[in-house]
């Protein structure tokens, strides 16, 4: 049987933990220095809490900045328009129309029938003003209203529904 490593190296087993700890503390060991620096950083953080420049940014403002830099704003605004379509045109018209597409400043809205397309065409001046008011940043130059089966069939939901 081999003797313990402390005996082989000629170390006093009772002093071994203290020697190891002192050696670590001498050579910049993390035990004492890190604890003291952590406590110091924690104290300074609490003292400067709420100071100018220390407040964290709101998550929404960070995402907004990312969207602006990445040119995602038109896509996000179009999604917002689709999600809140019933609030803009009312529940009856929203049940029979859908925001079909937005490209190059042209907003395409598809209606379930020609009657609903005509109804929405009558409301275009009011609709464009409401959209511009609620979705600032969405550059809409033209709004086109189409009936069923006219160019935007990829959004079709039912066989004869027009959606």
C-alpha positions in Angstrom: 0.0 0.0 0.0 1.3 3.4 -0.9 1.6 6.1 1.7 -0.6 9.2 1.5 0.7 11.9 -0.9 1.2 14.4 1.9 3.7 12.0 3.5 5.4 11.3 0.2 5.9 15.0 -0.5 6.9 15.7 3.1 4.0 17.9 3.9 2.3 18.3 7.3 -1.3 17.0 6.8 -2.6 19.3 9.5 -1.1 22.4 7.8 -1.9 21.4 4.2 -5.3 23.2 3.9 -3.9 26.4 5.4 -0.8 26.3 3.2 -2.9 25.7 0.1 -5.2 28.5 1.0 -2.3 31.0 1.7 -0.7 30.1 -1.6 -3.9 30.8 -3.5 -4.4 34.1 -1.7 -0.8 35.1 -2.4 -0.9 34.4 -6.1 -4.2 36.2 -6.7 -6.4 33.3 -5.8 -10.0 33.8 -6.6 -11.3 32.8 -3.1 -10.6 36.0 -1.2 -10.2 38.5 -4.0 -13.3 37.4 -5.9 -15.5 37.4 -2.9 -14.3 40.9 -1.9 -14.7 42.3 -5.4 -18.1 40.7 -5.7 -19.2 42.3 -2.5 -17.7 45.7 -3.6 -19.5 45.5 -7.0 -22.7 44.6 -5.3 -22.4 47.5 -2.8 -21.7 50.0 -5.7 -24.6 48.7 -7.7 -27.0 49.2 -4.9 -25.6 52.7 -4.3 -25.9 53.7 -7.9 -29.3 52.0 -8.5 -31.6 54.4 -10.4 -28.8 56.8 -11.2 -28.8 58.3 -14.7 -27.4 55.9 -17.2 -27.9 52.9 -14.9 -31.6 52.1 -15.6 -32.1 49.1 -17.9 -33.7 49.7 -21.2 -37.3 48.5 -21.6 -37.5 45.4 -23.6 -39.9 47.0 -26.1 -37.6 49.8 -26.8 -34.7 47.4 -27.5 -36.9 45.4 -29.9 -38.1 48.6 -31.5 -34.5 49.7 -32.2 -33.7 46.3 -33.6 -36.8 46.5 -35.9 -35.8 49.9 -37.1 -32.2 48.9 -37.9 -33.3 45.6 -39.5 -36.0 47.3 -41.7 -38.7 45.1 -40.1 -41.1 48.0 -39.4 -43.3 47.6 -42.5 -43.7 43.9 -41.9 -44.5 44.4 -38.2 -46.9 47.1 -39.0 -48.6 45.0 -41.6 -48.9 42.2 -39.1 -50.4 44.6 -36.6 -52.9 45.7 -39.2 -53.9 42.1 -39.9 -54.3 41.4 -36.1 -56.4 44.5 -35.5 -58.4 44.6 -38.7 -61.7 44.2 -36.9 -60.9 47.3 -34.8 -60.2 49.4 -37.8 -63.1 48.4 -40.1 -65.6 47.0 -37.6 -66.6 43.4 -37.0 -69.1 43.0 -39.9 -66.7 44.2 -42.6 -63.7 42.4 -40.9 -65.7 39.1 -41.1 -65.9 39.5 -44.9 -62.6 41.1 -45.8 -59.0 40.3 -45.2 -55.7 42.2 -45.6 -54.2 40.2 -48.4 -50.8 41.9 -49.1 -48.6 44.9 -48.7 -45.9 45.6 -51.2 -44.2 48.7 -52.5 -46.6 51.0 -50.7 -49.7 49.2 -52.1 -52.1 47.7 -49.5 -54.3 44.9 -51.0 -57.5 44.0 -49.3 -59.6 41.1 -50.5 -63.3 40.9 -50.0 -65.5 37.8 -49.8 -67.9 39.1 -52.5 -68.2 42.0 -54.9 -70.7 43.6 -52.6 -68.3 43.7 -49.7 -65.6 45.0 -52.1 -67.9 47.9 -53.1 -68.8 48.6 -49.5 -65.1 48.8 -48.6 -64.3 51.0 -51.6 -66.9 53.5 -50.3 -65.0 53.6 -47.0 -61.5 54.0 -48.6 -60.9 57.7 -47.6 -62.0 57.0 -44.0 -60.1 53.7 -43.9 -56.8 55.2 -45.2 -57.0 58.0 -42.6 -57.6 55.5 -39.8 -54.8 53.3 -40.9 -52.4 56.2 -41.2 -53.4 57.5 -37.8 -53.1 54.1 -36.0 -50.0 52.7 -37.9 -47.6 55.6 -38.1 -44.6 54.4 -40.0 -46.4 52.3 -42.6 -46.0 54.1 -45.9 -49.3 53.4 -47.7 -49.5 55.1 -51.1 -52.5 53.2 -52.5 -55.2 50.8 -51.2 -56.6 48.3 -53.6 -59.8 46.4 -52.8 -60.4 43.2 -54.8 -63.2 40.7 -54.9 -62.9 36.9 -54.5 -60.5 35.0 -56.7 -58.6 38.0 -58.1 -54.9 37.6 -57.7 -54.6 36.8 -54.0 -55.7 33.1 -53.9 -52.9 32.0 -51.6 -55.0 33.4 -48.7 -58.0 31.3 -49.6 -59.6 29.6 -46.6 -62.7 27.9 -47.9 -63.7 26.2 -51.2 -66.5 28.7 -52.1 -66.1 31.2 -49.3 -64.0 33.7 -51.3 -61.4 33.3 -48.5 
